[in-house]
Amino acid sequence: MEMVRTASFGTSSSFVLRIGQTLFSSASLLFMCFNDDEDLYAYTAFCYLVTVMGLVTPWSVTLALMDAYSIIIQSLPMQATVISVIVAGDFVLSFLSLGGACSTASVAVLLIGAGEKQCDRYKLSATMAFLSSFLSFASTFFNFRLLPSLMSH
């Protein structure tokens, strides 16, 4: 069971993954929102990414705080239902953020092809969303591996 728990919920590795998710999703959100023109609202892909990163950031912060609390008290009881909700949330949010990153990146490429010069911030936002998505998927994977051992108890 110890090998399964290497990066699952309540460990320092999980805490690092959550901090990474929080930083990348916040950065993606900030790159999209610190905008002096109205281009953000002209494209649905950009609005979608802002919405998804607005969901991912508080989710990651909440779970990072729970990981930190678990590390501090050294014994948070693992319950299959709680881990199932975390796995489901991470799974859904990882695919939503991947979709937002892909759509934002494709619109940014189209805008660059059309002669727009101000797309660097959109490309950076898409990159941060990709990184957040990968970390969220890693969290899903590690916590999903923990589920069978919790179900047997």
C-alpha positions in Angstrom: 0.0 0.0 0.0 2.9 2.4 0.7 4.0 2.3 -3.0 0.5 3.2 -4.1 0.4 6.2 -1.7 3.5 7.9 -3.1 1.7 10.8 -4.7 -1.9 10.2 -3.6 -4.1 12.5 -1.5 -2.6 13.5 1.8 1.0 13.2 0.9 3.7 15.8 0.3 3.9 14.8 -3.4 0.2 15.4 -3.8 0.6 18.8 -2.1 3.3 19.7 -4.6 1.0 18.6 -7.5 -1.8 20.8 -6.1 0.5 23.8 -5.7 1.6 23.3 -9.3 -2.0 23.1 -10.5 -2.9 26.3 -8.5 0.1 28.2 -9.9 -0.5 27.2 -13.5 -4.3 27.7 -13.4 -3.9 31.1 -11.7 -1.2 32.1 -14.2 -3.5 31.0 -17.1 -6.4 33.0 -15.7 -4.2 36.1 -15.1 -2.8 36.0 -18.6 -6.3 35.9 -20.0 -7.8 38.5 -17.7 -5.1 41.2 -17.6 -6.3 42.6 -20.9 -6.6 46.1 -22.0 -8.8 45.4 -25.1 -12.1 43.6 -25.5 -10.7 40.7 -27.6 -11.2 38.3 -24.7 -15.0 38.5 -25.0 -15.1 38.2 -28.8 -14.0 34.5 -28.8 -15.9 31.8 -27.0 -12.7 29.7 -26.6 -11.1 32.5 -24.5 -14.2 32.8 -22.3 -14.4 29.1 -21.9 -10.7 28.9 -20.7 -11.4 31.7 -18.2 -14.4 29.9 -16.9 -12.6 26.5 -16.6 -9.5 28.1 -14.9 -11.9 29.9 -12.6 -13.1 26.4 -11.5 -9.7 24.7 -11.4 -8.1 27.3 -9.2 -10.4 27.1 -6.2 -10.5 23.3 -6.5 -6.8 23.1 -6.5 -6.4 25.5 -3.6 -9.0 23.6 -1.5 -7.3 20.3 -2.1 -3.8 21.8 -1.5 -5.1 23.0 1.9 -6.5 19.6 2.7 -3.2 18.0 1.7 -1.3 20.4 3.9 -3.6 19.7 6.8 -3.2 16.0 6.3 0.6 16.4 6.3 0.5 18.5 9.4 -1.7 16.1 11.5 0.1 13.0 10.0 -3.1 10.9 9.9 -6.1 11.9 7.8 -8.3 8.9 7.5 -8.7 7.8 3.9 -12.3 7.1 2.9 -13.1 5.6 -0.5 -16.0 8.1 -1.0 -13.8 11.1 -0.5 -11.1 9.8 -2.8 -13.7 8.9 -5.4 -15.0 12.5 -5.4 -11.4 13.8 -5.7 -10.7 11.4 -8.6 -13.9 12.4 -10.4 -13.3 16.1 -9.9 -9.7 15.9 -11.0 -10.7 13.8 -14.0 -13.5 16.1 -15.2 -11.4 19.3 -14.6 -8.3 17.9 -16.3 -10.3 17.2 -19.5 -12.2 20.6 -19.3 -8.9 22.4 -18.9 -7.3 20.4 -21.7 -10.2 21.3 -24.0 -9.9 25.0 -23.0 -6.2 25.0 -23.6 -6.6 23.4 -27.0 -9.3 25.7 -28.1 -7.4 28.8 -26.9 -4.2 27.6 -28.6 -6.1 27.0 -31.9 -7.8 30.4 -31.8 -4.4 32.1 -31.0 -2.8 30.3 -34.0 -5.7 31.5 -36.2 -5.3 35.0 -35.0 -1.6 35.0 -35.6 -2.3 33.7 -39.1 -4.7 36.6 -39.6 -2.1 39.1 -38.8 -2.8 39.8 -35.1 0.3 40.7 -33.2 -1.0 40.7 -29.6 -1.4 36.9 -29.2 1.5 36.2 -26.9 -0.6 36.4 -23.8 -3.1 33.9 -25.2 -0.4 31.5 -26.1 1.1 31.8 -22.6 -2.4 31.3 -21.1 -2.9 28.1 -23.2 0.5 26.8 -22.2 -0.2 27.3 -18.5 -3.6 25.6 -18.9 -1.9 22.6 -20.6 0.5 22.3 -17.7 -2.3 22.6 -15.2 -4.3 19.9 -17.1 -1.3 17.5 -17.0 -0.8 17.9 -13.3 -4.5 17.4 -12.7 -4.5 14.2 -14.8 -1.4 13.0 -12.8 -3.4 13.6 -9.6 -6.3 11.6 -11.0 -4.0 8.7 -11.9 -2.3 8.6 -8.5 -5.6 8.8 -6.5 -7.3 6.3 -8.8 -4.6 3.8 -8.0 -5.3 4.3 -4.3 -9.0 3.4 -4.6 -8.8 -0.4 -4.8 -6.9 -0.6 -1.6 -9.5 1.6 0.1 -12.4 -0.4 -1.2 -11.0 -3.6 0.2 -11.0 -2.3 3.8 
